[in-house]
Amino acid sequence: MSLYFHYIHNHITLNSGIFYLFCILFLSFLIFTRHFALNQFGTIQRILVHEKIF
């Protein structure tokens, strides 16, 4: 019986660890894409301004 509970506990901690890892990866991905999108937007804006000037 205690072995069964031990297995469940390990399973839950493993799942939560995977969940936390996934959350961290997802957050870093969001931050990276947002940063990249802002950089891209800045470049596009610069190109548009450049096209307007010339």
mmCIF file of the C-alpha atoms, coordinates in Angstrom:
data_MODEL
# 
_entry.id   MODEL 
# 
loop_
_atom_site.group_PDB 
_atom_site.id 
_atom_site.type_symbol 
_atom_site.label_atom_id 
_atom_site.label_alt_id 
_atom_site.label_comp_id 
_atom_site.label_asym_id 
_atom_site.label_entity_id 
_atom_site.label_seq_id 
_atom_site.pdbx_PDB_ins_code 
_atom_site.Cartn_x 
_atom_site.Cartn_y 
_atom_site.Cartn_z 
_atom_site.occupancy 
_atom_site.B_iso_or_equiv 
_atom_site.pdbx_formal_charge 
_atom_site.auth_seq_id 
_atom_site.auth_comp_id 
_atom_site.auth_asym_id 
_atom_site.auth_atom_id 
_atom_site.pdbx_PDB_model_num 
ATOM 1  C CA . MET A 1 1  ? 0.000  0.000  0.000   1.00 0.00 ? 1  MET A CA 1 
ATOM 2  C CA . SER A 1 2  ? 2.732  2.479  0.921   1.00 0.00 ? 2  SER A CA 1 
ATOM 3  C CA . LEU A 1 3  ? 4.582  1.531  -2.269  1.00 0.00 ? 3  LEU A CA 1 
ATOM 4  C CA . TYR A 1 4  ? 1.460  2.428  -4.245  1.00 0.00 ? 4  TYR A CA 1 
ATOM 5  C CA . PHE A 1 5  ? 1.262  5.847  -2.585  1.00 0.00 ? 5  PHE A CA 1 
ATOM 6  C CA . HIS A 1 6  ? 4.983  6.324  -3.141  1.00 0.00 ? 6  HIS A CA 1 
ATOM 7  C CA . TYR A 1 7  ? 4.479  5.592  -6.843  1.00 0.00 ? 7  TYR A CA 1 
ATOM 8  C CA . ILE A 1 8  ? 1.568  8.060  -7.058  1.00 0.00 ? 8  ILE A CA 1 
ATOM 9  C CA . HIS A 1 9  ? 3.618  10.720 -5.253  1.00 0.00 ? 9  HIS A CA 1 
ATOM 10 C CA . ASN A 1 10 ? 6.541  10.224 -7.635  1.00 0.00 ? 10 ASN A CA 1 
ATOM 11 C CA . HIS A 1 11 ? 4.193  10.307 -10.610 1.00 0.00 ? 11 HIS A CA 1 
ATOM 12 C CA . ILE A 1 12 ? 2.599  13.573 -9.426  1.00 0.00 ? 12 ILE A CA 1 
ATOM 13 C CA . THR A 1 13 ? 5.954  15.247 -8.733  1.00 0.00 ? 13 THR A CA 1 
ATOM 14 C CA . LEU A 1 14 ? 7.239  14.114 -12.118 1.00 0.00 ? 14 LEU A CA 1 
ATOM 15 C CA . ASN A 1 15 ? 4.160  15.530 -13.839 1.00 0.00 ? 15 ASN A CA 1 
ATOM 16 C CA . SER A 1 16 ? 4.355  18.832 -11.966 1.00 0.00 ? 16 SER A CA 1 
ATOM 17 C CA . GLY A 1 17 ? 8.055  19.052 -12.822 1.00 0.00 ? 17 GLY A CA 1 
ATOM 18 C CA . ILE A 1 18 ? 7.242  18.553 -16.492 1.00 0.00 ? 18 ILE A CA 1 
ATOM 19 C CA . PHE A 1 19 ? 4.422  21.093 -16.153 1.00 0.00 ? 19 PHE A CA 1 
ATOM 20 C CA . TYR A 1 20 ? 6.734  23.689 -14.575 1.00 0.00 ? 20 TYR A CA 1 
ATOM 21 C CA . LEU A 1 21 ? 9.352  23.026 -17.247 1.00 0.00 ? 21 LEU A CA 1 
ATOM 22 C CA . PHE A 1 22 ? 6.717  23.465 -19.945 1.00 0.00 ? 22 PHE A CA 1 
ATOM 23 C CA . CYS A 1 23 ? 5.526  26.726 -18.337 1.00 0.00 ? 23 CYS A CA 1 
ATOM 24 C CA . ILE A 1 24 ? 9.079  28.078 -18.196 1.00 0.00 ? 24 ILE A CA 1 
ATOM 25 C CA . LEU A 1 25 ? 9.700  27.084 -21.814 1.00 0.00 ? 25 LEU A CA 1 
ATOM 26 C CA . PHE A 1 26 ? 6.401  28.628 -22.893 1.00 0.00 ? 26 PHE A CA 1 
ATOM 27 C CA . LEU A 1 27 ? 7.126  31.886 -21.046 1.00 0.00 ? 27 LEU A CA 1 
ATOM 28 C CA . SER A 1 28 ? 10.619 32.145 -22.503 1.00 0.00 ? 28 SER A CA 1 
ATOM 29 C CA . PHE A 1 29 ? 9.170  31.394 -25.955 1.00 0.00 ? 29 PHE A CA 1 
ATOM 30 C CA . LEU A 1 30 ? 6.576  34.159 -25.500 1.00 0.00 ? 30 LEU A CA 1 
ATOM 31 C CA . ILE A 1 31 ? 9.201  36.646 -24.329 1.00 0.00 ? 31 ILE A CA 1 
ATOM 32 C CA . PHE A 1 32 ? 11.496 35.695 -27.224 1.00 0.00 ? 32 PHE A CA 1 
ATOM 33 C CA . THR A 1 33 ? 8.752  35.956 -29.850 1.00 0.00 ? 33 THR A CA 1 
ATOM 34 C CA . ARG A 1 34 ? 7.528  39.245 -28.402 1.00 0.00 ? 34 ARG A CA 1 
ATOM 35 C CA . HIS A 1 35 ? 11.065 40.645 -28.421 1.00 0.00 ? 35 HIS A CA 1 
ATOM 36 C CA . PHE A 1 36 ? 11.587 39.354 -31.963 1.00 0.00 ? 36 PHE A CA 1 
ATOM 37 C CA . ALA A 1 37 ? 8.229  40.767 -33.098 1.00 0.00 ? 37 ALA A CA 1 
ATOM 38 C CA . LEU A 1 38 ? 9.067  44.161 -31.595 1.00 0.00 ? 38 LEU A CA 1 
ATOM 39 C CA . ASN A 1 39 ? 12.440 44.099 -33.356 1.00 0.00 ? 39 ASN A CA 1 
ATOM 40 C CA . GLN A 1 40 ? 10.753 43.137 -36.619 1.00 0.00 ? 40 GLN A CA 1 
ATOM 41 C CA . PHE A 1 41 ? 8.168  45.878 -36.138 1.00 0.00 ? 41 PHE A CA 1 
ATOM 42 C CA . GLY A 1 42 ? 10.972 48.379 -35.559 1.00 0.00 ? 42 GLY A CA 1 
ATOM 43 C CA . THR A 1 43 ? 12.704 47.263 -38.755 1.00 0.00 ? 43 THR A CA 1 
ATOM 44 C CA . ILE A 1 44 ? 9.456  47.448 -40.733 1.00 0.00 ? 44 ILE A CA 1 
ATOM 45 C CA . GLN A 1 45 ? 8.765  50.912 -39.314 1.00 0.00 ? 45 GLN A CA 1 
ATOM 46 C CA . ARG A 1 46 ? 12.281 52.019 -40.237 1.00 0.00 ? 46 ARG A CA 1 
ATOM 47 C CA . ILE A 1 47 ? 11.836 50.661 -43.769 1.00 0.00 ? 47 ILE A CA 1 
ATOM 48 C CA . LEU A 1 48 ? 8.473  52.438 -44.114 1.00 0.00 ? 48 LEU A CA 1 
ATOM 49 C CA . VAL A 1 49 ? 9.931  55.722 -42.870 1.00 0.00 ? 49 VAL A CA 1 
ATOM 50 C CA . HIS A 1 50 ? 12.875 55.237 -45.235 1.00 0.00 ? 50 HIS A CA 1 
ATOM 51 C CA . GLU A 1 51 ? 10.478 54.622 -48.139 1.00 0.00 ? 51 GLU A CA 1 
ATOM 52 C CA . LYS A 1 52 ? 8.449  57.712 -47.209 1.00 0.00 ? 52 LYS A CA 1 
ATOM 53 C CA . ILE A 1 53 ? 11.525 59.921 -47.022 1.00 0.00 ? 53 ILE A CA 1 
ATOM 54 C CA . PHE A 1 54 ? 12.813 58.729 -50.388 1.00 0.00 ? 54 PHE A CA 1 
# 
